Amino acid sequence: MADSFLFNAAESVLGKLGSLALQEFSLARGLESDLEKIKDNLKVIKAVLLDAEQQRSQNPRIEVWLENLKEVLYDAEDVVDEFECEVLRKQVVKSGNTTRKVRRFFSRSNPLTFRFRMGHKLKQIRERVDEIAALKSKFGLTERIFDRNIIHGEREMTHSFIDASNIIGREQARDDIIETLLQSVDGENVSIVPIVGIGGIGKTTLAKLVYNDQRIATYFELKLWVCVSDVFELDKVIIKILDSASTGQRYTDMGIDQLQRTLRQALNGKKYLLILDDVWSEDPRKWGELKTLLMGGANGSKIVVTTRSQRVAEIMGTVSALNLSLLSHQDCLSLFSKCAFKGQQEKQNPKLITIGEEIVRKCKGVPLAVITLGSLLYSVTDGREWEFIRDNEIWKLEQKEDDILPALRLSYEHLPSYLKRCFAYCSIFPKDYEMDDIELVYLWIANGLVQSSNENQELEDIGLRYFKELCSRCFFQDFFEYGGNVKCQMHDLIHDLALSITQNECSMVRTSTQQIPKSVRHISFPYPQSLPNDLPESLQNLDRVRTIWSINERREGISSEVFIKKCVSRFQYMRVLDLTYSRFEVLPTSIGDLKHLKYLNLFGNGLIRRLPNSICKLQSLQVLLLGKCWSLEELPKDIKYMISLRFLWITTNQKYLPTGGIGCLKFLRFLFIGWCDNLEYLFEDMQGLKMLRRLFICFCRSLTSLPQNIKCLMALETLCIHECENLDLAMEEGEDNQFPTQFSLQKLELRNLPKLVEFPQWLIRGSTNSLKVMKVEGCRNLRELPECLQNMASLLEVQIKYCPQLNNDPIRKAGEN
């Protein structure tokens, strides 16, 4: 087994205990000795954690011991983070440009009182750690400092489109279903074909294979794909179908009657294919309500339903169900080899082939199990690692019908501990949630799950590496790129695995009466519109919550100001407050008291007009998302004091962004400025953003020019400018000399910029050896591209679309090819 889940948590706390923030306060009476005692005991405990994790399922007392350890580690982290918050606050207060009024605004407590209070908290932590360390000797645990870790090769990420050549053993099933779909059924406009099988057997993969087949594309006028999952609610399913139809309309504000009419109109008279993937509901009434709305299609329309339940197939099907069989042993071997072996490695090591055959036999014909273990062993050449997988005790555990597949559990157990914690955190998302790589990375960073031992390593880069590692081990799937970010999902069985790991730490609150364990630290609300105005009693018993996360498929967020105010006052240790698509007008002033808060998301709140200036007390805040806050009149005037911000996304009604604001955020890495219809000028002190890596400017229709010193953004890698109809990118020659281009872009996107006539040389002057991707679209007046493009060796991708004045340009033709 690889690192213990708690091993990484203990290492994290030990690292924080040795931080400069604590060293500054360590001279206070008794503080230094308590710190050293905590560190010494944690080192002793850490040495036996690997053995303790392995024995926890056989010994309930060890299980309790580990749970107590986890609680004290979290509490110790809270205490240490409080020291770091104090250091950040003092940095702002001591900064040379602060007035007495500002110093009063940021002053929280007397330094002596703070030292005394924190000394008391550290003493309590030390006493709890002492007790846990003393109990260790009663369990006969063995020290295991060094442990096996599979050296894992990284493979390219796949995409959601299914390549038929990569699917093994399902050719006949595919052809049988296609034959059924291309047949007309007498007396029925629309017929329903169920695909039934156990979890992980490949129902969704088979449905995708059929969906993307050329024979299907030419036969059906309209193709629709909907993932239904375990909650079958009529309005939500209708919205998913309409979204799949890609009519470009917004449906989330429609009532059920209007939704039904719109669905009928979308399907009326069209021969369509609808895939309803992963259906669980066995309620005939719910299916009957939806079926009535789907019957208006042209003769020959078909619906394919994938499900684990024979009962669902009986209720929904109008033709015989396809019961998907287990994959044959030979097909499983072929699939395993494709996943596990790199290049000619298979032929070079016959011993691995023999062990692989034995591993495959244990997967019992389930493709997901085969793929997961094959990916785990990808490019691993040490036969002992393969034997360790083959002979693992997990295979011997009794397997019930709904239990997690042993292969999935085994793959999780072989994750390094830093990946275990990141994967487990993903259980806060509902099934089939479309995750975003950058969103995920910043949630991990906010919760302290991404750490750097090298100050030259960016946390964002480390987090993206974690994400890619989980992708290559098949914990995520269905990848596609959107807006420069990677979107993906978890297989429902992988999601079940995450839930099983975090049942006492993460909770998805579906009703106000739901019982929640007191140990829960992360809470998500998949149905925020059903929450009461006040905080439910089950949540009032919690006091160590770190994550509040809220969004659903209808883009409905929390609307109760009372509920939000109670959350802010109750959960003082929050790191993440995600209120996406919330519908309230006032953010409580007490938001400034959340000194641990690192991630605040108000994206899509169309009602909020002003943010309290107290929000600028959040010196630990790393992410602030204000995109599509259509009514927001202006940004907080003291935003420059939010000194830890790394990601800022704004929508504002301001005409200009003043100097001495965003330009002072020297740690900012990502800046998105979008949907600012009134914005005419950006801030003139942009050169202060020396660490900015991505800059997006979009839908700023009044913006006329960019500040000259944009060229001074030395770390800028990605520049995207979209839908700015009055923006002129040209700069005077004198301005070029005053501000020479200092950045080296890797990606440049220009879209729908009618004022772009001649390509500005300053954009790529410093990027001749770095630019990899260049996309220009909808710039209808652009006459020529820079000649240097032809000589850029680094350039991997050029896309030029809908630029009619470039008809004779050879680079444009090369890009289209």
N, C-alpha and C positions, 0 to 999 in steps of 0.2 A: 504494500500500500504506500502511496506517496504521502506528502506532508499532511499533518492534521489540519483540520479546518481552523482550530484555535491556535495552531502554531504560528500562523501569519498574524493573527490578532495580538498574540503575545509579543511577537517581534516588533509590531507596530508600536505598541505601548512602550516597550523598552527603548525604542528609538526616540519617542517623544519625551520620555523621562530624562534622556540625555541632551535634550534640545537647549539651544541658547536661551530660549524664553524662560525655562526653569532655572538655568544657571544664574540668571539675573536676580532671582529671588531666593536663591539657595542659602544666602548668608543669614536669613531670618532664623531666630532661635528655634532649634529642633527640626527645622525643615530639611537641612542637609542629611541628617542621620536617618530621617524617615524615608527620604528619597533613596538612599543607598540600600536600606533594608528592603524596600519594595523591589528594587532592581535585582538584588541578590536572590530573593525568594522566587521572583519570576523566572530567573535563569535556571534555577533548580527545577521548577515546575515544568518549564519548557522542555527540559531534557527528557521527561517521561511522557510528554503529551502524545507522541506517536503511538506508544504502547497503550496508553489509556484509551485513545480513540478506537484502537483495534479491539479492546476488551469491553467497550461500553455496552454492546448488545447482549453480552452474556452476564454482566454484573450491574444490577440496578443502582448499587451504591456509587459505582464509578460514574454512571449516567448523571446522578444527582451532583456529584463532585464537579463534573465538567460543566454542568449548567450553572452552578455557583461561580465557577471560575469565569465563565463567559460574562456573567453579570458584573463581576468586579472589574474585569478588563474594560467593559464598556464604561463603567462609572469612572475608572481611572483615566480613561481617554477624555471623558467630559471634564475632569478636573484639570488635566494638563492643557486641554484646549482653552480653558478659561484663562490660564496664564498667557497663552499665545494671543488671545483676544485683548488682554490688558496691554501687551507689548504694542499691538497695532494701534490701540486707542492712544497710547502715549506718543506714538510716532506722529499722529495727526495733531495732537495738542502741542507738541514741541516744534512742529514745522514752523519755519520762520515767517510765513505769510498769514498766520492765523491771528485774529483779533481777540481781545479779551472776551467779547461776546461769544465767539466760536469756542474758545477754551472752556467757558462755562457750559456751553451746549454739549460738549463731549465729556465733561467731567462727571464721572459716575460715583466715585467713592474716595474717601480718605485713604492714602497709601498704607498707613499703619493698620487701618481697619481691614483693608484688602488682604494684607499679609497675614493678619491674625485669623481671618475667616478661612483663607485658603490653607493655612497651616493646619487648622482643625480638620478640614476635609481630607488633606493628605494623611493625617494621623488615622482617620477612620479607614481609609483605603489600606494603609499599612497593616492595621489590625485584622482586616478581613483577609488580606493576602497571607498574613501569618497563620491564620486558622486553616486556610486551604493548604498551605505548604505542610503544616503539621499532620493533616489527614493523609497526605500522599503516602507516607510510610506504611499505612495500614492495608494498602492494596497490592503490595508486592510488585510494583511497576518497575520495569527495566528501562534504563537510560538508553535511548537510541538517537544519538546526535546526528549521525549520517544515515540517510535513507535513500532507497532507490527512487530515482526519478527518470522516467523514460525520456530520452532525448528525442524530441519529436520534430520531424521534418515538416516544413510549412508548404502547403499546396495552394494553388490559385483558388480564389473563391469562385463558385459557380453562380449561375443566374437562374431566375425562376422559369425561364423557358426550358422545356425538357428536350434534350437531344436524344432522339430515338436510339442512336448507336450506343448510348450509355446505359440503356435499360436492358436487363438480362432476364430471360425466362418468362416474359409477359407478352410475347408477340401474338400467340394464339388468342389470349384473352382480349387483347386490343382488337384484333380482327373480328372476333365474335361480337364485341360491343358495337363496333362500327357497322357491321352488317345489320345489326338490329336497328341502329339509329337511321340507316339509310332506307329502311323499309317503311312503307305506309301501313297503318293499322286501320282496318275498316271500322267505321263508326266513331272514330276518335280523332279530333284535331290534334290533341296533345297526348302523348303517352309517356309513362314514367318508368325508367329502367333503374332498379337498385343494384348497387355493388356492395356486397356484404363481406366482412372479414374481420379478424381480430386486429387489435392495435399494432401498428408497425409492419403490417403485411404488404402495404403498398397500394392501398385503395386510391389515395390522392394522386400518387405517381401515375397509376394507370389512367385515372381520369384526365390528368394533364396530357398524357401521351395521346389519348383520344382527341382531346380538345384542340391540340396543336397539329393534328394530322391534316394533310392537304385535302384529303377526300371530304373531311368535315367542313373545311373552310369554303369549298366551292358549293357545298350542298345547302348550307344554312345561311340565311340572310343576316342573322344577328346571333352573336355568341356572347353568353353571359356567364360569369363565374362568381359564386358567392360562397364564402365560408360561414356556415351557420353556427357551428360549435354547440355548446351545451345549453345555451339560452335561446329558446325559439319564441321570440316576441314578434308579432305581426308587423308592427311599424318598423322595427329595426331591420327585419329581413327585407321588407319592401325598399327601404332606403339603400340597402346594400345592392339590391338588384338594379335600382335606378342608377346608382353610382357606377355600376359595372357597364351600364348602357352608355355611359360617357356623353350624356346630353349637355353637360356643362352647367346644369341648373343646381341651385342649392335647395336641398330637401329637408334639412334638419329643422326648419321652422314651420313646416307644414303640419296640419292636423291629420288624423287618420283618414278622414273622408277625402281630403285633397290628395293624399298619398295614393289611395286606392284608385282614384280617377286618373292620376298621372301614370300609374303603372299600366292600367288598361290601355291608355292611349299609346304608351311606348311599345306595347306588344301587339296591338290590334292589327290583324291581317298579315303579320310578319312570320315567316318560318324561322323559328329561333331554336337554339340549343341552350339550355340552362343547366349548369352544374350546381347542385346544392351539396356542398362538401361538408362532411363530418356532422351529420344530423343525429341528435340524441333524443329529442322529444318523442315520446310514445303516446302523446295526446292526440287522438283522431280529430278532435274539434279544432285544434290549432292548425293542423294540416288542411282541414276542410276549408277554413277561412282563406288560406293562401291559395289553395288549389282553384277556388272559384275565380280568383283574379287572374290566373294564369291560362285559363281556357280559351282566351280570345285570339291565340296565335293561329297562323295559317295551318292548313292540313299538312301533317308531316313534322310539326314541331315536337321536340323531345326534351324531357327533363331527366338528367342522370343524378341519382342520389347515392352518396357514399355514406355508409354507416357500419357500426359494429353490431347493431341490434337487428336480429331477425324480425322482431316485432315491428320495428320501423319499416322494414322492407315490406311486410305484409300490409301495413296501413297505407303506405304511399305508392307502392308499385302497381302498375297496370299490366306489366309483362313479367315473366319469370325472372327472379333475381339471379345475378351472377355471384355465386359463392366463391370468392377468391381463395384458391388453395395455397398451402405452404409452398415455398420455392423448393425445387428438387435439390438434392445434395450437390449435384454437379453444377447446377446454376449458381448455387450459393458459393461454391469454390471459385467459379469464374468472377463473381461479384467481389468476393473477398480479395482475390488477386489484383483486381483493378484498383481497389481502394488501398491495399497494403503495400504493394510493390512499386518501386520507382524504376522506370526504364527497364533495363535488363536484369535487375536485381533478382527476379524470380528464378531465372535460369542459373544464376551464380550460386545459389544457396539451397540445395535440395533439402537440407535439414529443416529450414524454415517452412518449406512447403509441407513437410510431414506434420510438423507441429500445427501449422495453419489448418490442415484438414481436420485435426482433432478439435481445434477451437471452433471451427465452422459447425461441426457436428453438435456441439453444445448449444448453438444458436437455434437449433430445431426449426430451420426453414423460415425464420422471420427475417426479411431483408434489412429492416432497420437495425437489428442486432448485428447482422453481418457487416453492414456499412460502418456502424459506430466502432466496432472493434478493429475492423480493417483500417479505418482512419486513425485510430489510436496507435496502431503499429506501423503507420506509414513511414517508410525509410529507416525503421529500426532494424539493425543488423545483429544485435546481441541476442543469441538464442535463449539466454537465461531470462530475458524480459518476456519473450514469447511463452516460455514454460511457466513463468509466474502467472500470466493471464490464464493459461490452460488449466493450471492446478489450483486456482484460487478457491477459497472456501465458499465464496458467494454462490457458486454453482450448486452447492449442496443444500442451500436453504430451501425450505418448502415453499413452493410457488403457488399462490392462490390466483384465482381468475383475474382479479383487478390489480394484482401486485405490479410493482415496477419491474420491467424486464431485467434479469440479472446482468445482461450485457451492458445495459445503460448504467446501472448502478456501478458496475466494474469500471466503466469508462470515467464516471465521475470520481471514483476513488483514486484514479490515477492522475487526476489533475493536480498540479502544484497548488499549494494552499492559497496563494494569491488569486488564482483563477477560480478556486472553489467559492470563495467569498463573492467574487464578481458574478459568477453564474447564479449563485443562490439569491442574490439581490433581485434578479430578473423575475422572481416569483411575484413581485408586487404588480406586474402587468397582467391584465386578463388574457385568457387564451386567445390566440390569433391576433394579438396586438402587433401592429407594425412598428418595430423598433427602429430607431435612427442611431447610427454609430456615434455621432458627436453627442447627441442627447444622452446616450447611455454612458459614454466616457465621463461626461461632466457630473452625472449622478453618482458614478463610482468615486470620482475625485472628491465630491462634496461629502461623501461618507467615509473618506479616509482609506478607500480600498486601493488607491493607486499611489505608490510611493516611489521616490527616486533616491538612489544612493549616490547619484552623481549630479551635482548642481547644474551641469551642462545639458542634462537630459530634460526635455520638456515633458511635463505631466501628460499633456495631450498626446504626445507621441507614444509614451509608455502605455497609456490607456488604449490607444488604437492598436498597439501591438497585442494587448490582452484580447481585444475584440477579435483580431485576426486569428489568434491562437484558438479561441473558442469556436470560431467558424471552421477552422481546419479540422477540428475534432468533432465536427457535425453536431454541435450543440445549437447552432443557428442554421437556418435554411432559407430558401426562396429570396435570394438576393437580387436587388436591382438598384441602380444609381439614380438619384433624383437631386438636382440642385447641388451637385458636388458631394453629397453625402450618400452613404450606403444604407439602404433600408433592408430589413430582414424580419423573419418570424421564428418562433420556436415550434417544433412539432409538438402536438398535444401530449404525447407521452414524455417528451423531454420537459414540458411544462409541469406535468404531474411529478416528475422527478424533483424539480426545483421546489415545488410545494411541499413534498415529503421531507425535504431537508430543512425547511425554514418554518415549519408549522407553529413553532413557539416564538418566532422572531418577526415574521411577516404575516399580515392578516389583510384579506380582502373583505371589506365590510359591505355587505349587500343589503342588510336591513338594520334598523335602529335598535332592534331587540337582540341582535346577535351577541353571543358571549365571546369576549376577547381575553386571551391569557394576559396576565399582568406583565409577562416578560416581553411582550410584543414591542418592537422598536420602529417598525415600518408599516404604515397603513395606507391602503389605497381604496378609493371609492369608485367602483365601476358604474354605479347608478347614483350620481350625486344629486340628481333632481328629486330623488325619493327621500333625501335626508331631512330630518326635522329642522326647525328653525334653531333649536337649542342643541347643545352638545349631548349626545346620548349618554345615559348613565354608565354604560359599559366603557366609554372612552374617558369619562371623568375619573375613573379609577387608575388611569395610566398617568405616569409623570416623566417617562424617559423616552418619549416618542422622538424619533429622528427624521422620519419622512411622513409627510402628508401629500398624497398624490391623487389627483382627481381629473378624470376625463372619460368620456364614453363615445360610442360610435355616432351618436346624434350631435356630438360637439356641444353637449350641455354640461356646464360646470356648476359649481356651488353658487347659489344665489343669495343665501342668507348671510347678512352682515353680522348678525348675532353669533352664528355658528363660527365664522372666521375669527371674530373677536375673542371668542372663548378658546379656540385653538391656539391663537397667538399668546393669550395670557396663561394657558394651561401648560403648553409644551415648550418650555423655555430652552430645551436642548435640541430643538429642531435644526437639522442641517438642510433639509429640502422642504420647500413649500411650493407645490405645483398647483396652481389655480387656473389652469388652462380653460379658456372659454367660460370663465366665471361671469356672473351677471350681477354685480353689485357696484354701487357708486362710490363708496368710501372705504378705503383701506385704513384700518385703525392706526392711530398715532403710536400705539404701543408696539407696532412692528419694529420700531427702533430698539426695543429691549431684547430682541432675539439676536444676541451677540454671537451665537454659534452659527447663525444662518449663512449658508454658502450658495444656495440655489433658490432663486425666487422667480417663478414663472407666472406672469399675468397675461400671457399671449391670448389674443382673441377677446379680451374684455372690452366690449364696445360701449360701455356705460361710464367707466371711470374717467373723470375729468382732470383730477389733480392727484398727485401722490403727496402724502405728508412729508415735509422736509426731514422728519425724524428718520426716514428711510436711509438718510445719508450717514446715520450712526452705525450702519452695518459695515464695519471695516473688514469683516471676514468674508463678505459676500463676493463670490467669484462669478456668478452668472445672474444676469438680470435680463429677463425677456419681456419686452413691452411691445412686441410686434402686433399689428392689427388692433391696437387700442385706439380705435378711430376717434374717440372723443377727447383724448388726452391733449390738454391745451399746451403744456410745456413740461420739460424735464425738471426735476428738482434743482434748485439753484446751487446747492452745495454738492452736486454729484462728484466733484473733484475729490471729495474726502472719502469716497468709496474706493480706497486705495488698493484693494485686492482684486478688483474686477478683471476678469480674463475674457468674458464673453458678454457682449452688450448688443441687444437687438431692440431698435426703437421705431415707433411710429408716433409722430407728434404733429400738431397743427401750427407749430412755430414757423415764422418766415425765415429765421436764420438761427443757427446754433452758435451761441456766444463763445468767445475765447475764455480761457480760464475754467473750462468745464471738462468736456470729454477729452480735450487735448492734454489734460493733466494726468490721465489714467495710464501711467507708464507701463503697467503690466498687462494691458489689454492685448489679447491675441486675435480675437474675432470681433468684427464690428459690422453689423447689419443695419442699414438705414433704408427703410422701405415704407411705401404707402404714405409718404409725407407730401400731400398735394400742395401745401402752401410754401414748402421749403424752397427758398431761392438761393441761399448761400450756406455752405458748410463752415465749420469753425476754422479760423485762420492759423491756429497753433497746432496743426496736425503733425508737425515734425516731432512733437513730444511723444508720439506713439511709436517708440523705437522698437517695440517687440511685436507690433501688429503683423499677423501672418495672413489673415484673410479680410478683405474689404468688399462688401456687397452693397451696391447702391441700386435700388430698383423702385419703379413706380413713383418717382419724384418728378411730377410733371412740370413743376415751376422752376426746377433747378436749372440755372443758366450756365454755371461754370464750376470748375473744381479749384480749390486753393492751390496756389503755385507750389507750396511746400509738400504737396502730396508726393512729390518726387523724392522727398527725404525719408520716406518710410523704408528704412534699410532692410527690415526683416520680411517685407511683403512678398508673399509667394503666389497668392491668388487675388485677382482683381476682376470682379464681375459688375458690369453696369448694364442694367436692363430698363427698358420702357421709360426713358427720360426724354420726352419729346422736344424740350427746349434746351437741352444740354449741348453746349459747344465745347469739345475737348481740345480745341486749338489753344496754343499758348504763344505769346509773343516771343520773338527770338531773344530779346533782352532778358526775358523771364527765364528762358532756358539757361542762359549763362549764370544768372543769379542763383538758380536752384538746379544744379545738374542732377540728372536722374541717378539715384543711389540704390534703387531696388533691383533685384534680379528675379523677375517673375517666372513661375513655372506654369501658371495657367492664366489665360486672359479670355474673358467672354464679353462681347459687346452685342447687345440685342435691341433692335427697334430704337435706333437713335437717328432720326431723320436729319439732324443737323450735322451728322458726320459725313463730310465730303472728302477731305483728304486725311489719310491715316496719320495721326500725330506721331511723330518720330520719338518724342519723349517717352511714349508708352513702352517701347521695346528697346530703347537705346542701350540700357544696361542688361538686357536679357538675351543677347544673341547666343550665349553659351548655356542658358538655363531653361529657356521656354520649351515646354513639352507639349502643351495643348493650347490651341488657339481656335476660338469659335466666334464667328461673326454672322449674325442672322438679322434679317429684316432691316438692314441699313440701306434704304432704297436709293440714297443719293451718294453713296460711297463710290468713288471713281477708280481708286487704285489702292493696292496693298503695297506695303514697303518691299523694296527689292531685296532687302537682306534676308527675307523669309527663305528664299531659295538656298541660302548658304548656312542655314541654322542646322547644325548636326544634331542638336538635342531634340529637335521638333519631332514628335511622334504622331501627332494627330492635328489635322487642319480640317475644320468644317466651315464652309461658306454657303449660306442659304439665303435665297430671296434678296439678293443684292443685284438688281437688274443692270446697273451701270457697270458691272464687272464682267459682262458677258464674254469678253475676249481675254480675260485674264487667265494665264496658264496655271497660276496657283489655285485659283478658284476651281478649275477643272480637276486638278489633282486632288483637292479636298473632297470634291463630290465623288471621286472614284474611290 
